[in-house]
């Protein structure tokens, strides 16, 4: 299993953005990173300044969103959707996509549940509960 360090993950985002700006080819994971980066123009200036942002910490208790975590969660959701894991997430995503009309909005709904499940698993020192995760996504559906 590939498990990059925080520095490696951030370096991947910075390098992918640099290549895109220089019109250099990207491949493999970089193509996936670029897709997410392009959906988030609010992070483009940050990605152009690796020396300034490579080691920056983001404090949620101060209302800060970690852009690298946010984009990484998009990658995780894209991977889940590509293999329909947990089973049924792809169908749930399609329902949210129909409701919201755009992929980023539908993924942000799922992201809320993913963040909650990761937090619970860490807090409880328990495995990720796919059933609770899918139930959380189900609760996002408009009635």
N, C-alpha and C positions, 0 to 999 in steps of 0.2 A: 504494500500500500504506500502511495506517495504521500508524505506528510512534511511539507515544507515548513521551515521556520517562519516566524513573522517577517524577518528581514528578507528571506527568499521570496515569500509571497508578494511583498511590497515591491521588491526589485523586479519581479515579473510584470507587474502593472506598469511600473515606470518604463521599463525597457520596451514593452509592447507599445506604449504610447509614443515613445521616442521613435521607434521604427515606423509607426504610422505617420508621424509628422514628417519624417525624412523620406517617406514613400518607399520604404524598404519592405520586402516581403515578410510576412509573418507565417508561421506554420504551427500546426498542432494546437497545443494549449493556448498559444498566443492568439490564434484566431478566435478562440472562445473568449479569452480575456478582452479582445478588441470589441467583440459584439456587445459585451456588457459595458465597457468603457463608453462606447458610442451612444448608448442609451442614457448616459449620465453626463451631460455637458457641464453640469455644475461642478464636476471634479476635474475637468480638463486643465484648468490653470494649476491646480494642485499637482497634477501628474507631470506638469512641465517643470516642476521644481523639486527634484528628488533630494537635493542636499538639504532643503528646508523641511521636507515632510517625511523622509525615510524613517526617522526615529521618533516622530511626534506621537504622544499619547493622547487619547481622546477620552474625556470623562463624561459618561452618560449622566451622572448625577449633576453635571453642570449644563445639561442640555445639548451636549455635543454628540454628533453622529460620527462614528468611525467610518470614513468612506471606503477603506480597504475591507473592513468586515462586511459592510453593506454589499459591495461588489462581489466579495467572495461568497456571500449567501446566495446571490443571483446565480453564481456558478454552480453551487451545490444544488439549487432547485433545478437548473437546466439539466444537470446530470440525473437527478431523480426522474425528471420527465422523460429523458431519453431512454431510460430503461424501465419506466413505470414501476419505480421502487420507492416507497412501499406500493404494493399493488393497489391500483385504483387512483393514484395521485394524478395520473395523466387525464383521466375522465373528469376528475374534480377541477383540474386546471382548465379544461375546456369549458366547463360550466362557468367558472369565474371569468374566463376570457369573453364568453358570450355576454355576460352581465356587464363587464367593464369596457369592452370594446378595444382594449389594447393590452399587449403582453405585460408591460411594466406594472400596470395597475393590478392585474391579476396576480403577478408574482409577488407584489408587495403584500397582498392579502395572505398568501402562503407564507411569506417571510415572517409575518407576525407570529404565526403558529410555529415555524421552525425555531425562531429565537426563543419562544416560550419553552419549547421542548428541550432545547439545548440547556437552557438555564435550569430547568427542573432536573434533568439528568445529572448535571454538575452538582446542584444543591443536594440532591438525594443520593448521590453516588450510585446511581442506578442506570441500567441500560436505557437507550432511547426507546420510548413506547410508541410504536408506529400506529397502533389503534387510537390512542389519545390524540396523536398528531392529525390523523385523518378526520377524527371527530371535530377537532378544532377547525379544520378547513371547512368541513360541512357546515359549521355554525356561521361561516362567512357568507353563505348563499343567501340571496334576497328571498324573503318569504313571499 
